[in-house]
Amino acid sequence: MRVALYWAPRLDDPLHTLGSTWLGRDAETGATLPQPALPGINLAELTAEARGYGLHATLKPPFRLATTWRELREDAMALAASTRPFVLPPLELADHHGFLALFESGKSADLQAFCDACVTGLDRHRAPPTEAEIARRNPARMTPRQRDYLHQWGYHYVFEEWWFHVTLTRRLSSEEYEVVWPALTQHLGDVPAQPRRVTELCLFTQAAPGAPFLIAERLPLLG
């Protein structure tokens, strides 16, 4: 089993429904959802990887447990209990090196601090990555700082290298982009930019390699 700490929209946030429908799966229930029909586009293929991870933004990326689920849950609950809910900047759809994703429209110190606390405060529960797992990250293409982070924290996009993003497609060709961008923009409407607060820390689990990630628990922020 692998565990990850993610942000995910609240169940009463329309972004949960729209984003899950776009990806074709609800990470809360595991249900398969009918995706929008796009002319000449296999949306299921374009969203396959993102669908497996579920609608989310990464705080602490997937890791194998070095301790136990009970111990991790206790520490995650303590972290959530000490964190005060905060405003999430309005989200906006953007093209990031060919991938379409939702990004925060402005930097949030509260969001960065929350992510940093997840990375550092729960790291005793993370089993070190194997050599094969490190190799898959392709450290030769990283900056020296990113390589240091990879070896120390198991992931290279942490701290000042991290950015909030909700991935919605794989990398698109220019022909795919011409169809998918307007379709996704219409599908989401003004929902990404609507006001929302971060009030939960989501524990996602993956039962086995290749299995889809599911939300195991939503821990309320109580600080």
C-alpha positions as CSV (number, residue, x, y, z in Angstrom):
1,M,0.0,0.0,0.0
2,R,1.0,3.6,-0.6
3,V,-0.3,6.7,1.1
4,A,-0.4,10.3,-0.1
5,L,-1.5,13.6,1.5
6,Y,-3.5,15.6,-0.9
7,W,-5.8,18.6,-1.1
8,A,-9.1,17.7,-2.7
9,P,-12.3,19.7,-3.1
10,R,-14.9,19.3,-0.4
11,L,-17.8,17.1,-1.3
12,D,-20.1,20.1,-1.4
13,D,-17.8,22.0,-3.7
14,P,-19.1,21.8,-7.3
15,L,-15.5,21.4,-8.4
16,H,-15.6,17.9,-6.9
17,T,-18.4,16.9,-9.2
18,L,-17.1,18.7,-12.3
19,G,-13.5,17.6,-11.9
20,S,-14.4,14.0,-11.1
21,T,-16.7,13.8,-14.1
22,W,-13.9,15.2,-16.3
23,L,-11.5,12.5,-15.1
24,G,-14.1,9.8,-15.2
25,R,-13.8,8.6,-11.6
26,D,-14.8,9.8,-8.1
27,A,-11.9,9.3,-5.7
28,E,-14.3,9.6,-2.8
29,T,-16.4,6.5,-3.8
30,G,-14.3,4.9,-6.4
31,A,-17.3,5.1,-8.8
32,T,-16.6,5.3,-12.6
33,L,-18.3,8.3,-14.1
34,P,-19.3,9.1,-17.7
35,Q,-17.0,11.7,-19.2
36,P,-17.9,14.5,-21.6
37,A,-17.9,13.5,-25.3
38,L,-15.3,15.5,-27.3
39,P,-15.2,15.3,-31.1
40,G,-12.3,13.2,-32.3
41,I,-10.8,13.0,-28.8
42,N,-10.4,9.9,-26.6
43,L,-10.8,11.7,-23.3
44,A,-10.4,8.5,-21.3
45,E,-6.9,8.1,-22.7
46,L,-6.0,11.8,-22.2
47,T,-7.0,11.6,-18.5
48,A,-5.9,8.0,-17.7
49,E,-3.0,8.9,-15.5
50,A,-4.7,11.7,-13.7
51,R,-7.8,9.5,-13.2
52,G,-5.7,6.9,-11.4
53,Y,-4.5,9.4,-8.9
54,G,-7.9,11.0,-8.4
55,L,-8.8,14.7,-8.4
56,H,-6.2,16.3,-6.2
57,A,-3.3,18.7,-5.6
58,T,-0.3,17.1,-4.0
59,L,0.9,18.1,-0.6
60,K,3.1,15.1,0.3
61,P,3.4,12.7,-2.7
62,P,2.8,8.9,-2.5
63,F,5.0,6.9,-0.3
64,R,5.2,3.4,1.2
65,L,4.8,3.3,5.0
66,A,7.8,2.8,7.2
67,T,5.5,2.7,10.3
68,T,1.8,1.8,10.5
69,W,-1.4,3.2,9.2
70,R,-2.5,3.9,12.8
71,E,0.6,5.9,13.6
72,L,0.4,7.9,10.4
73,R,-3.2,8.6,10.9
74,E,-2.6,9.8,14.5
75,D,0.2,12.2,13.3
76,A,-1.9,13.4,10.4
77,M,-4.8,14.1,12.7
78,A,-2.6,16.0,15.0
79,L,-1.2,18.1,12.1
80,A,-4.7,18.8,10.9
81,A,-5.9,19.7,14.4
82,S,-3.2,22.3,14.8
83,T,-3.8,23.9,11.4
84,R,-6.3,26.7,11.0
85,P,-8.6,26.7,8.0
86,F,-7.5,29.3,5.4
87,V,-8.6,30.8,2.1
88,L,-7.4,29.1,-1.1
89,P,-6.6,31.6,-3.8
90,P,-9.0,31.5,-6.8
91,L,-8.0,28.7,-9.2
92,E,-7.5,29.1,-12.9
93,L,-7.0,26.7,-15.8
94,A,-3.6,26.9,-17.3
95,D,-1.3,25.1,-19.7
96,H,1.9,23.8,-18.0
97,H,4.3,22.4,-20.5
98,G,1.4,20.9,-22.5
99,F,-0.5,19.6,-19.5
100,L,-3.8,21.3,-18.5
101,A,-4.2,21.9,-14.8
102,L,-5.8,24.2,-12.3
103,F,-3.3,26.5,-10.5
104,E,-3.7,29.0,-7.7
105,S,-4.0,32.5,-9.2
106,G,-1.7,33.9,-6.6
107,K,0.8,32.6,-4.1
108,S,-0.6,31.8,-0.6
109,A,1.8,31.7,2.4
110,D,-0.8,29.6,4.3
111,L,-1.0,27.0,1.6
112,Q,2.8,26.8,1.3
113,A,3.2,26.4,5.1
114,F,0.5,23.7,5.1
115,C,2.3,21.8,2.3
116,D,5.7,22.2,4.1
117,A,4.3,20.9,7.3
118,C,2.9,17.8,5.5
119,V,6.3,17.1,4.0
120,T,8.4,17.5,7.1
121,G,6.0,16.7,9.9
122,L,5.0,13.3,8.6
123,D,8.2,12.2,7.0
124,R,9.1,9.6,9.7
125,H,6.3,7.5,8.2
126,R,7.8,7.4,4.7
127,A,9.9,4.4,3.7
128,P,12.9,5.5,1.6
129,P,12.5,5.1,-2.1
130,T,14.1,2.2,-3.8
131,E,16.9,2.7,-6.4
132,A,14.3,1.9,-9.1
133,E,11.9,4.5,-7.7
134,I,14.7,7.2,-7.7
135,A,15.7,6.2,-11.2
136,R,12.2,6.7,-12.5
137,R,12.4,10.3,-11.3
138,N,15.3,10.8,-13.7
139,P,17.6,12.8,-11.3
140,A,20.1,13.5,-14.1
141,R,17.6,16.1,-15.4
142,M,17.2,17.8,-12.0
143,T,18.9,20.8,-10.5
144,P,21.4,20.1,-7.7
145,R,18.9,21.4,-5.2
146,Q,16.1,19.1,-6.6
147,R,18.4,16.1,-6.4
148,D,19.1,16.9,-2.7
149,Y,15.4,17.2,-2.0
150,L,14.8,13.9,-3.8
151,H,17.3,12.0,-1.6
152,Q,16.3,13.8,1.6
153,W,12.5,13.9,1.2
154,G,11.8,11.3,-1.5
155,Y,10.5,14.0,-3.9
156,H,12.1,16.9,-5.7
157,Y,9.2,19.3,-5.9
158,V,9.0,20.4,-2.3
159,F,9.4,23.7,-0.4
160,E,10.2,26.5,-2.9
161,E,10.2,24.0,-5.8
162,W,6.6,23.1,-5.0
163,W,3.5,24.6,-6.7
164,F,-0.1,23.9,-6.2
165,H,-1.7,22.2,-9.3
166,V,-4.7,19.9,-10.0
167,T,-3.7,17.9,-13.1
168,L,-6.6,17.3,-15.6
169,T,-4.8,15.9,-18.7
170,R,-1.7,14.3,-20.0
171,R,0.6,16.4,-22.2
172,L,-1.4,17.4,-25.3
173,S,-0.5,17.7,-28.9
174,S,-1.4,21.0,-30.6
175,E,-4.3,19.4,-32.4
176,E,-5.7,17.9,-29.1
177,Y,-5.2,21.2,-27.3
178,E,-7.4,23.0,-29.9
179,V,-10.3,20.8,-28.9
180,V,-9.7,20.1,-25.2
181,W,-8.9,23.6,-24.0
182,P,-12.3,25.1,-25.0
183,A,-14.2,22.0,-23.9
184,L,-12.6,22.0,-20.5
185,T,-13.0,25.7,-20.1
186,Q,-16.7,25.3,-20.8
187,H,-17.0,22.2,-18.6
188,L,-15.6,24.0,-15.6
189,G,-17.2,27.4,-16.2
190,D,-16.6,29.9,-13.4
191,V,-16.3,27.2,-10.7
192,P,-12.5,27.2,-10.3
193,A,-12.5,30.9,-9.5
194,Q,-15.3,30.7,-6.9
195,P,-14.2,31.4,-3.3
196,R,-13.2,28.4,-1.2
197,R,-11.4,27.6,2.0
198,V,-9.0,24.8,2.8
199,T,-10.7,23.0,5.7
200,E,-9.5,19.4,5.3
201,L,-6.4,17.3,4.9
202,C,-7.1,14.3,2.7
203,L,-5.4,10.9,3.2
204,F,-5.4,9.0,-0.1
205,T,-4.4,5.3,-0.3
206,Q,-3.4,3.0,-3.1
207,A,-4.0,-0.6,-2.3
208,A,-1.4,-2.1,-4.7
209,P,0.8,-1.0,-7.5
210,G,-1.3,0.2,-10.4
211,A,-4.5,0.4,-8.3
212,P,-6.4,3.7,-8.3
213,F,-6.0,6.1,-5.3
214,L,-9.0,6.5,-3.1
215,I,-9.7,9.0,-0.3
216,A,-9.4,7.0,2.9
217,E,-10.2,9.9,5.2
218,R,-10.8,13.6,5.3
219,L,-9.3,15.1,8.4
220,P,-10.8,18.5,9.5
221,L,-8.5,21.4,10.1
222,L,-9.2,22.5,13.7
223,G,-6.5,25.0,14.6
